[in-house]
Amino acid sequence: MDWVARWAAEKPDHPALLSPTGTITYAELHSRAQRLATGLRSAGLRKGDRIAAQLPNSVEFVTAYVASGYAGCVFQTIHMPYRAAEIAPLLAHAKSAAFLALSRAKDFEPCAFALGARDQLPDLKLVAAVGEPTPEGAVAYADLAAADADRPPRPDPADPYVLLYTSGTTSAPKGVMVSYRNFLPNAARSAPELGIDGASVLLCAAPFTHLYGTFSINLALATGATMALLPVYTPPALAEALAAYRPTHLFSAPAHMAAAEANGLLTPDLLSSLKLLQISGTACPTALARTVQERLPNGKVGQLWGMSELQAGAFSRPDDPLQARLSSAGRASPGTELRVVEGGVPCPADIEGELQVRGPSLFSGYLDNAAASADAFTEDGWFRTGDLAVMDADGYIRITGRSKDVINRGGVKFNPADVEDLLSGHPALAQCAIVPVPDDTLGERACLVAIVRPGAEPPTLDDLRGFLTEAGVSKTKWPERLAFVDEMPMTPTRKVKKAELAKLMRERAPA
């Protein structure tokens, strides 16, 4: 992590982190990371060991991220909502040597769990607890980080430095191990195109344990910018952070923006400091992107598409045309190649197919999973993303869904993403998703699951079909069932768990 050392030398008093607990300068971040790295090595960790961290967007997370590099280790992220059934397989598959976590996280004690599962985790050397109490057998993070700093070994750019796991991988883990030269140049080249420099203040609503959050850290460290920390996203917490830190760049997911808008918190005064509000994590409904842009008095809304396997693959630039920023995920990131393929043949412009990618940020294969690695790449080295997309003549891509989300109605297959996009603009709906439900005659039918905006009257299925008729949507894509929920099942990265939602709908009687 030469970047942190550079900024500590060139501008030691510049804020690196703004948090509810105070400001940390680059000099302080560098010193803290050096001390923690020394503590980790003193605890027996060696070059190449995996350090798993289940921490919120906090000073401790960023310090551990940098310190892991200083120690020559690989930083493994674990999402905060995960519990025993998710954590144990990931620690075991990664052969994690250390586990850093909160002493208590709501109803769960992750450090105590890890200590109790050590017979299943023979590689685990160290459990470090953030906060009180420190369980017997664990080390207090504060003590670990209090060691006298020594000079860390300098890593090689080819060394692996981070290990991410793709969503839903506890039964067959798909670990993405990448080197410094994969992700860090991707961030350094992307930062100026996103208008990020040393004076920028970056706020990320997504968890740092997710690739999108890690990317925001890399953007800040590459440029010597300031990171404003939002430990846990809620609409009020986001509003407080916007008011307190006055960020220039906000990284969010569609679900973050939809919830903030539903709570009346996307106000021009709160957003007035923003130069760019980037939306990623899943395809953003055009209507939501337009609403966000209308709320921005001085900034631009943009979108980003990325994956754990490659970091940022495409994104909007602030000077892109308005419609492109509202309706697409932008153009390829620097050095990245994108293509849309159907049946192994590249598609003409504006024709849907599978999005494939190659470039210097792309990983080389899944950790200890040769079968998944072989399936992931074409013979000529393109990565099969599994995303459906269209690309226009100017290179802007629009993500239209996942290949596995296609609904097969009597042999007629359709992607529900466009209909979800349109229905997200209905004034009575705060959020929606379309999932397949079994049908004895047609095999599958489309079920619309929706959250009603506060104070709105729930629409009927006929109301929504009329809305789609006015938008010119074919009857073959109309939802045939309607159900309302109070909240969607979401992944830690704020994507709707469609498989879980479909299971819930199978168990329900039609509304």
N, C-alpha and C positions, 0 to 999 in steps of 0.2 A: 504494500500500500504506500508507494512512494508519494502519492498525491498528498496524503495527510502530512507527511514529513515536510513536503515542499511548502505547503501553506503555513505550517507551524513556523517555518523559518522565514518565509516572505511576509506574512501578515499574521503574526502570532496572536494579536488581540482581536482579530476579526471573528465574529460569532460563527461557530460551526453549528451549534444546536441551540434552539430556543424551545424550552419545555416548561411545563407547569412548575418544575422545581428550580428553574433559573436558567441562566445562559452559560454555555460552555464554549470557550474560545477554541480556535484550532490548536493553539499551544497546549491547552488543557486536554483536548481530545487526544492529541499525540502522546502526551505524558500518561494519561489514563490507560490508553491502549498498550503502551510499552510495559506498564506495570502489570496489567492483566496478562499480557503475553508471557511475562516472566513467571507469574504465578501459575499459569497453565503448564509451562515447561517444568517448573519445580514440582508440580503434581504428577509428573511422569508422562505428559503428552509429548509426542515426537512428531517429526515432519510427516505429513500425510495422514495423521489421525483425524477422524471426523468428530467435530464438536457440534452436537445438536443443541439448538436453542429454541425454546418455546417461551417467547417473551413478547410483550406488546411493543408498540412503537415508542421506544423509550431511550433514554441516555444509555442504559445498560445494553440494549440491543445493538445500537450503533457502535458502542465501545467494543463489544464482543466481536462484532463483524470485522472491525479493523484489527483487533488484537489477534484474532484467529489467523489472519494473514501474516501478522508480525511473527507469530509462533510457527509459521510454516504449515499450519493445519488447514483442513477443509471445513468450511462453515455450512452446517446442515440446518435448514429451517423446518420448524414444525408449527402448524397453525394453532392459534390459541384455543379454538373450540374443541380441539381433539382431546379425547380421553383415552383410557387404558387400551380399548380395543383398536384404536388407530395408532397410538404412540408406540406400543410394544413391537408391532411388526416392522415399523419404520426404523426404530433403533436397532432391531436385530438384523434387518436386511443391510443397513448401512454399516454394520459393525461399529457403531458409534462408541468412541472412547470416553466422551464426556457429554453430560446433559446439564444445560443451564436453564433454569426455569424459576417461576415464582414459587415461593413457599406454599402459597395458597392462591388458587384461581377460582373465584366464586365457590362452587360446590366441590372442588377437586383439589387434591394436594399432589401435584405432579412429581415433586421430588420424593415424597414418601412412596409414591407408586413405583418410581424407577428403582429406588433402593430395595423395595420388596420384590421386584421382578429380576433382580440381579442373577438368579440362577438360570434365567432364560436369556440373559445378556452377558455372555462371558467376556466380551470385549470392553465392557463399561468399567473404566478406571475411576471416574470422577463424577460426582453429582454436586452441583453448586446451586444454592438457593438464594434467590433475590427476595429480600424481605424477611420478616420474622414470622414464626420461629424457624430456626434452622433444625431440620430433623436430625436425629442421631444417625451418624454415618455420612452425613452430607457436610459440605464446606460452605461457609457463608461467602457469598459472592463478594461482599465488601472486604473480607479478609484476603480472598484470592487476588483482588485488585489492589491490595495495599503493599505488594512486594516491591522491593527496590528494583528499579528498572535496569536491565542490562541491554546491550546492543543486540537487536534481533538479527537473525540471519536473513539475507536478502533473497526473496523467492525468485525463481526463474519464471519468465512469462508463460512457459509451457506447463507449469505446475497447476494441478487442479486446485481451485480455491473455494468453490461453492457447490453444494449438493442440494438440488431441489427435487421434490417428488410431485408428479402430476396428480391431478385430483382423482379420488376414488381408487386408490391403489393399495389398499391394505391387504387384499387377498393375493394380488400379483403385482408387487411394487414395481413402478417404473421410475427409477432414479435417474436424474439428469445431472451428471457431474461435468462441470465445465472449467476451463482454465482461465487464467487472467487474460490471455490474449484473445479469448472468445468474447467475453462480455465487456471488459473495460474499454477497449477501443470503440466498440459499438456505442457506448455511452458518450465517450469523448467526442466522437464525430457527430453524434446526434444533438448534443447540447447547443452548439451555435445555431443549428437549424430550428431549434425550439426557442431561440431567443434567450438562452440561459448563459449568464456570465457571473463573475465574482460578486456582483452587487445583487444578484437575485436571491429571493427567499422562497424556498420550495416547501409546500405543504402537501402531504399525501394522506388522503382519506383511506386508502387501501392499506391492508396490513403489510408491514415490512417482510413478513414471512412469505409473502407472495412475490412472484417475479416482478410484477408491476411496482411493488413497493421497493424491492431491491434495486430496480432500475432507477427509481427516483433518488436513492442514496448515491448510486454511481454517478448520476448527472451532477449532483451537488459536489461530490468529492473531486470529480474531474475538473471542475471550474473554480473551486474554492467558494462556492455559494453557501448560503445558510439554510439549514434544514429546520423547519418549524414542526414540532412533534405533536401529533394528535394520538394519544395512547390508544383510545378506543373510540370508534366512530359511533356517534348518535347524531341526529340532526341538530339538537341544541349544542352538543360539543363542537361540531363543525362551525356553527355560527360563532361560538365563543372564540375559537381559534382564529377564524377570519378577522374578528374584531381586535383580538389581542396582538396578532403577529403581522397583520397586513401583508400577506404573501403576494409575490408577483406571479407565481405559478401554482396551480392547484391540480393535483392528479387524483381522479375519482373514477368510480364506476357508474353505469347508468342507474343502478339501484340507489347509490348515494344521492344522486341528483334528484331522482324521482321522490325519494323520501323527504329530502329537504324542501322540494317544491310543494309537496302535499302538506307540509307543516308551515308553509308560508315563510320560509327562511331564505329563499333565493331572492334577496332584495338588492337593488343597485348599490345601496350604501355599504352593505357587507362585502360586495364583490368589486367595489370600486378600485381596489389596489391591484387587481389581477390584470396581467398582460395576456395570459393564456390559461384557459381552463381545459385541461385535456381529459377525455373520457375514454375508458378502456375496460377490459375485463370480459365483456360480451358485446354483441352488436347493439348500438345505441339507436333507439327509435328516432327518426328524423324530427318528429314533433317535439320530443324532449330536447334534442340538440338545439332546435330553433328557439324554444322557450328559454333555455340557458343563455343563448346568444342575446336575446332581447333583454335579459337582466344585466348584461355586462356593459357598463357605461364606457369603459376604457379598454376592454380586452377582447380577445377572440376565443371562440370555442373551437376545439379541435378534437380529433379522435385518434386512437392508436390501436394497432393490432400487434400482439406479440404472443409468445409462448415460452414456457419454461425451457424448451429446447433451443431457443435462439435469441431470447430477450426481445428487443424491439425490431419487428419485421417491417412495419410500415407505420407512418403517422402523418397527420396533417401538419403543414407548416403555417405559421400565422398569416403569411401573405397569399395562401391559397385562395381561390375563389370561394365565396360564401357557400354556394350550393355544394361544392366539393367537401367543405368542412362539415356541413350539416348531414350529408347523406353518405359519406364514404369514410373509410379508415385511412385515407391519405395515400401517399405513394411510398415506394420502397425506401427503407432507411439506407443511409450511405453504405455502399458496398454490398447490399443485399439484392438478390435477383428473385423475382416472383413470376410465376406463371400459373394459368388456370387451364386444367387438363380434363378432358372427358375421353374415357377409353384409351388412355395413353397418348392422345393427340392434343396438342395445344388448341384451345378454343379461340375463335375469333373474338374481337372486342364485343363486350356486352352479352356474352353467352355464358351461362352458369356452368361451372365444373368444380373439380377439387382444386383447392389452392395448394401449390407446391412452392418450396423455397430452397435456396442454397446461398451460401455466403460465408464470410469469415467468422461470424458470430455463432454459427450452427454447431451444435454438439456432435459428437462422433458416434454415439450409441448409448443405450440404456445400461446402467450399472448391473452387471451380472445377469443380463437378460438378453441372451443372444437371439432368441426367437423374435422378441419384440423389436430388437434392433434391425434384424433382417427385413422384417415387414415394413419398417418405417421408411426405408429408402428405395428409390428406384435404381435400376442398374447404372444409370448415368449420374447418380449422386444427388438427386433432388429428394428433399424430405417431404413425405406425404403428411400434410397437416391434419387431414380429416375434416377441415373446414370447407364448406361450399362458398363460392365467391364468384363475382363477375368483375372483370377489369375493363375499364373503358380505354378509348384510344390514347388518352393522355397518361395512362398508368395508374389512375386512381382505382382502388379496390373497394368493393362493397361486400362485406361478409353477409351471406344470405342464410347461414345456418350450419349445422353439423350434419354430416352424411347420415349419422345414426339417428337423427331426429326426424327424418323424412317419414311422413305418414302414408301408408299404403291402403287406400280405400278402394276395395274391389279391383285391385290391379292397377289403379290409377294412383301414381305416387306424386305427392306434392310436398314442398317445403313450407312450413307454416310461418317462417320468419317474417315474410312481407306482411302477412295478415296481422301478426302480433305487432309489428311496427305501426300499422294503420290504427289498430284498436287502442294502442297506447296513447293515441291522440284524442280518444273519446273523452269528453269533459267529465264523465262520471267515474272513469277508471283511473286508479293510481298506479296499478301494475297489472300485467296479464301475461299468461303463457298458454300455449296450445299443446296438448299432449294427446297421444293416441289412447283410445279405450277399445277393448275387444268388441267385436260384433259378429253374431252368428252368420249373418248373410254376407257382409262385405269384408269381414276380417278385421278391419279397424275403422273407427270413426274418430273425428276430431272433437276434442272436448276443450272448451275455453275455460280456464280457471283465472279468476280475477279478484283483485282487491279494490273495493269501492272507496273513492275519495271521501274524506271526512265531510259529513254534511250533505253528501249527494244521495239521490234516490237511486237504488240499484236498478240498472236497466234490465229489460227482458231480453231473451234471446232474439225475438223478432226486432226489438229496437236496434240491436247490434247488427243484425243482418241487413236492416235498412241502412244503417250507417255504412256498411260495406258495399251495399248496392250503389249508394251515391258516389262511392270511391271507385266504382267500376270493377269490383272484384267478382270473379266468376263464382257461380254457386258451388262449383266443385271444391272450392277452398273455404266455404262457409263452415264455421263450427256447428256441430249438430247437438252438442250438449253444452250446458252452462253451469258452472259451479262457482260459488264465492267462498273465499277463505279470509281469515284475519291476517295471515302472513304466509309467505311462500317458504318452502324449505329451501334454504340457501347454503351454498358451499362457503367456506371461510373467505373465499375470494369474491363473494357476492354474485355468484351465478345461480340461477334457479336449478335445483336438483330435479331435472325432468323425470328421471326414472322413479324417484321417490314420489313425485307429484302424480305420475301416471298410476302408481300402485295405490295411492290414496283415492284416486278417482275410480279405480276398479272396485274399490270397497264401498263406494257410495252409490246410492240410488240416484238416477238422473234427476236434475233440478228442473 
